[in-house]
Amino acid sequence: MLTGNNIKVDSEAKAVVITVQSSFYPSEAIDMAADELSDICETEFDDDDGTITIRLKPKDGAPVEELGYEFLNHALACVKELGGQ
C-alpha cells in the first residue's frame, strides 16, 4: 500500500482511501466532488467526528494511483464554489 499525506493507494484492491478534516472539506464539497467524478469512480464516504474517510474505486481501468489527487482537486474546487467554508 502506497501512502502519501492523507491518501492511501491499495493497488491490490484497486482502491484509494482518503482522510480529510471536515473543517476544511465539508461533506457537501465531498458529495459534489463524488458526483463530478461518478463517471470514473465509485465513491463512499463517512463523516466521523470531524474526520471524513473517502473510499474511491475506479471504473473501467481508470488509473488508481492518480485518483486520490484528482478527487482532492475537485473537492477543493467545490469548497471554493461553496464559499470557502
Buried (B, 14 or more C-beta within 10 A) or exposed (E): EEEEEBBBBBEEEBBBBBEBEBEEBBEBBBBBBBEBBEEBBEBEBEBEEEEBBBBBBBEEEBEBEEBBBBBBEBBBBBBEEEEEE
